[in-house]
Amino acid sequence: MPPDTDIERHALRRLTFQVIEGTEPDDRRSRLFDLTIVTLIVLNIAAFIAGTVPAIERVHGGWLEAFEVLSVGLFTLEYGLRLWTAVEMPYLKRQTPWRARLHLAGRPALLIDLLAILPFYLSFLLPFDLRVLRVLRLLRFFKLSRYSPALHTLARVLYSERRTLAGAGLLLLAAVLFASTGIYYLEGAAQPDKFGSVPESAWWAIATLTTVGYGDVTPLTGLGKMFGGVVMICGICILALPVAIISSGFAQEVGRRDFVVTWSLMSRIPMLADLEAAQVAEIMPLLHANNLPPNVEVIAEGSPGEAIYFVASGAVTMRGRSGEERYAAGDVFGVAATLGHDRHAAAFVTTSRARLLKLYREDLARLVAGNPLIGAQIRRMAASEGGEGPAARPDGASRGRSA
């Protein structure tokens, strides 16, 4: 391949990556691409629902099928472009092209993209009827999670609270077991057709614990009714646990995050872009993102150093006794005061709309404890790229740009 053609191909791939991943802030092409995909997903869900109405299917079935073919074609093109541009991802550049694409294809977002288009192609490749797999078209709804901070936050809450939710699930399972066994002994003789065994009684236990109360199976004896009342009250208390766990975790996440931390967002910071993909996956949940308007004081002068800040986009100005200094995308500040458990000798104020990634000192300590190599690398890069210390700057801030 001629050198000029190869350069043009790399430039086109880089431009495509910037558009589909939104690496450039306020890029109109990227916003238009996102809006197109979101609109297409919503229209697909509407078409699927409309296709289940016999009257609409009879009159407009041909148009719905044509729209399905068009949608699958566009979704396939999107999936292929994401795999093609995987080598442009900063964290995958050090891998061979096929390994980078394989790594990206294994991520949850890409797996959802694949499952959303797979049933269409399987219907041509396999000889038996796969119409039942059309329900997988509903997975296209989950493609919206790529563009929804709320869904990302909810998924993160479920993951972070997984052990607590597992404990609540175990408690519910125990309640079903005890309720099924109790009603079996109390009602088994009176209604052997409905409570003849513990497995048969489990249906009544589940319906009662969840307070649904279908009424198809009910106790007749006095003791059975009393026991049923106790089960209902216990069910209300037990089912409230997972709801409280999720709502509490969601409220905490929403309160401290304004938008989702993504790979493309982290790639704007040279210090983080130098990490491996596995390291990024570990650090990403620890970063707290803030989307701030202009003239907001990020750090007050004299406040204790509690976090390191990475500037993903926008600008921040340091205002101290020695004057002012501007920090743009890729820069880092608050390093020395945080690592040295010191106080900030200058104030930091946003001079434009800014996106900041915040790594708390406690999270950094957890990161070092769980993976010392990653923590040491962050400390080393923060110190070496700034060449700073508390005496070098009023705040010990660091310039995070690569040379």
Rosetta blueprint (number, residue, H / E / L):
1 M L
2 P L
3 P H
4 D H
5 T H
6 D H
7 I H
8 E H
9 R H
10 H H
11 A H
12 L H
13 R H
14 R H
15 L H
16 T H
17 F H
18 Q H
19 V H
20 I H
21 E H
22 G L
23 T L
24 E L
25 P L
26 D L
27 D L
28 R H
29 R H
30 S H
31 R H
32 L H
33 F H
34 D H
35 L H
36 T H
37 I H
38 V H
39 T H
40 L H
41 I H
42 V H
43 L H
44 N H
45 I H
46 A H
47 A H
48 F H
49 I H
50 A H
51 G H
52 T L
53 V L
54 P H
55 A H
56 I H
57 E H
58 R H
59 V H
60 H H
61 G H
62 G H
63 W H
64 L H
65 E H
66 A H
67 F H
68 E H
69 V H
70 L H
71 S H
72 V H
73 G H
74 L H
75 F H
76 T H
77 L H
78 E H
79 Y H
80 G H
81 L H
82 R H
83 L H
84 W H
85 T H
86 A H
87 V H
88 E H
89 M L
90 P H
91 Y H
92 L H
93 K L
94 R L
95 Q L
96 T L
97 P H
98 W H
99 R H
100 A H
101 R H
102 L H
103 H H
104 L H
105 A H
106 G L
107 R L
108 P H
109 A H
110 L H
111 L H
112 I H
113 D H
114 L H
115 L H
116 A H
117 I H
118 L H
119 P H
120 F H
121 Y H
122 L H
123 S H
124 F H
125 L H
126 L L
127 P L
128 F L
129 D L
130 L L
131 R H
132 V H
133 L H
134 R H
135 V H
136 L H
137 R H
138 L H
139 L H
140 R H
141 F H
142 F H
143 K H
144 L H
145 S H
146 R H
147 Y H
148 S L
149 P H
150 A H
151 L H
152 H H
153 T H
154 L H
155 A H
156 R H
157 V H
158 L H
159 Y H
160 S H
161 E L
162 R H
163 R H
164 T H
165 L H
166 A H
167 G H
168 A H
169 G H
170 L H
171 L H
172 L H
173 L H
174 A H
175 A H
176 V H
177 L H
178 F H
179 A H
180 S H
181 T H
182 G H
183 I H
184 Y H
185 Y H
186 L H
187 E H
188 G L
189 A L
190 A L
191 Q L
192 P L
193 D L
194 K L
195 F L
196 G L
197 S L
198 V H
199 P H
200 E H
201 S H
202 A H
203 W H
204 W H
205 A H
206 I H
207 A H
208 T H
209 L H
210 T L
211 T L
212 V L
213 G L
214 Y L
215 G L
216 D L
217 V L
218 T L
219 P L
220 L L
221 T L
222 G H
223 L H
224 G H
225 K H
226 M H
227 F H
228 G H
229 G H
230 V H
231 V H
232 M H
233 I H
234 C H
235 G H
236 I H
237 C H
238 I H
239 L H
240 A H
241 L H
242 P H
243 V H
244 A H
245 I H
246 I H
247 S H
248 S H
249 G H
250 F H
251 A H
252 Q H
253 E H
254 V H
255 G H
256 R H
257 R L
258 D L
259 F L
260 V L
261 V L
262 T L
263 W H
264 S H
265 L H
266 M H
267 S L
268 R L
269 I L
270 P H
271 M H
272 L H
273 A H
274 D L
275 L L
276 E L
277 A H
278 A H
279 Q H
280 V H
281 A H
282 E H
283 I H
284 M H
285 P H
286 L H
287 L L
288 H E
289 A E
290 N E
291 N E
292 L E
293 P L
294 P L
295 N L
296 V L
297 E E
298 V E
299 I E
300 A L
301 E L
302 G L
303 S L
304 P E
305 G L
306 E L
307 A E
308 I E
309 Y E
310 F E
311 V E
312 A E
313 S E
314 G L
315 A L
316 V E
317 T E
318 M E
319 R E
320 G E
321 R L
322 S L
323 G E
324 E E
325 E E
326 R E
327 Y E
328 A L
329 A L
330 G L
331 D L
332 V E
333 F E
334 G L
335 V H
336 A H
337 A H
338 T H
339 L H
340 G L
341 H L
342 D L
343 R E
344 H L
345 A L
346 A L
347 A E
348 F E
349 V E
350 T E
351 T L
352 S L
353 R L
354 A E
355 R E
356 L E
357 L E
358 K E
359 L E
360 Y E
361 R H
362 E H
363 D H
364 L H
365 A H
366 R H
367 L H
368 V H
369 A H
370 G H
371 N L
372 P H
373 L H
374 I H
375 G H
376 A H
377 Q H
378 I H
379 R H
380 R H
381 M H
382 A H
383 A H
384 S H
385 E H
386 G H
387 G L
388 E L
389 G L
390 P L
391 A L
392 A L
393 R L
394 P L
395 D L
396 G L
397 A L
398 S E
399 R L
400 G L
401 R L
402 S L
403 A L
